[in-house]
């Protein structure tokens, strides 16, 4: 199976889909699985909710898709499960890790700049959702009537 490097005890991962029986898919940096892997790309692995946790703590742990967690990788994976989820990162912990440069490069979001020709005042909120269950109100201006008088 896949050999995990021993130097990486705790890894940060992004929670994906739940697979049942306390198992989840998690995105981890590719360098965790393959030492020659790129740090800016991710790989999807299967992990289980911490088996070292007590059963009462497992039932009280709320795992949200897209949140970040600490993973403890198994040294030798004999099954498809490659590690266990030890804890979920809170938003304040995530923010502190991002500031301290301990955050994996694979999870940093690069914002692309908008084209310079687009004027933000020209868009009249065209991207807003229109509720089809409500009547649309058309406002007519009285300016044309006042000008003709």
N, C-alpha and C positions, 0 to 999 in steps of 0.2 A: 504494500500500500504506500501511502505518502509518508515520507519522513519529515518531521517538523524539527527545526533547529532548536537546540536546548537553550540557547541564550535568550530566546524570546518567550518568557514565562507568561506575561500578561500582554494581550493584544487587544487593540480597540477595533471593534467591528460594527457594522450597521445592520440592524435586524431587518430581515426580509419576511418571507411568508412562514406562517406556522405550518408544520407538517404533521402535527398530532403527537400525542404521548410525550409532551414536553420537549419536542424537537422543533428547531427553527432553521431556516436557511439564513446565513449571515454573509455579508460581503466583507472581505478582509483584503488588505493590500497583498498583491501577488507575491511580494518578497517574503511573506510569512510561509507560504506553501513551497515555493521554489526559490532557492537562494539566488538564482540568476534572474529572477523575476523583476519586473519594473515596479518601483515604489509608487508610481503615479497611476497604476491600473489596479483594478480589483478583481478578485476571484470569489466565486460563491461556494461556500462549504456548508455542511450540515453539522449543527451542534445541538447539544441537549441542555435543558435548564439544569443548573448545577446539581449534580448528584450528591455533592457534599452538603447541600442545603437540607434542612429538616422539611418534612412533608407539609407542615403548617406554613412555613415560609414560602414554599413553592406555590401553594394555593393563593397566597396573598401577594405574590409578585405579579405586577401588571406589566406585560411586555407589549409595547406599541410598535407597529411596523414603521420603520424609518428612524427609530431612535437608536442611540449608540449604546454599546455595552462593553464590558471587559470580558475577555475570553481567556480561559486557561487551556492551552492546546495540549493534547495528549502526546507523549513522546513517541509511542508506537500505536498507530491506529489500526486495530484489527477489524474494525467494521467501517461503515460509511461515515459514522459519527467521528469527527476529527477533534472535538474539544467540548468544553462545557462553558456555559454562560455563568459567570460568577456574580456579576452585579450589573445593574442598569445605571448609566450615567445620567445625572440630573442636568438640567440646562446650565446651572451655575458651574458644575464641574466641567462640562463641555467647554464653556466660555473660558475658564481658567486654563484648560489644556491648550486651547487654541492660542492664547496669549503667551504661554510658556514655550511655544514651539515644539511641544511633545506630540502635537496632532499629526496623524499620518498624512502624507502628501496626496494620497489617493482620495481623501475626503474633502480636500479644499476645493471650493467652488471658484472658478475664475469667471468674473463677470465680463461679458462682451459689451463693448460700447455701442450705443445706438448710432446710426448714421448721422453725420453732421447736417445733412440736408433736411432732416425731419424737424419740424418746429413743434414743441410740446403744446403750444397754444392752439395749433390747428386741429388737433384731435378733439372732437366734441364728445368724448366719452363713448366712442363707438364700440368699445370692448365690453361695455356693461351688459349684464344679463337682463333680458327683457322677459318679465313674467307673462306668459300667455294667458294666465287666468285672471288678469286684471285688465280693465279697460284702459286704452291709451288715451291720454288727455292731450289734445292739440291746443296750444295756446296761440291765439291770434293777436297780433299787435294792433293797437289803435292808431299807430303812427300814420298809416296811409290815409285814414279818414280825416285826421287833423290837418294833414298837408293839403288836402283837396279843398278844405273850407276856406 
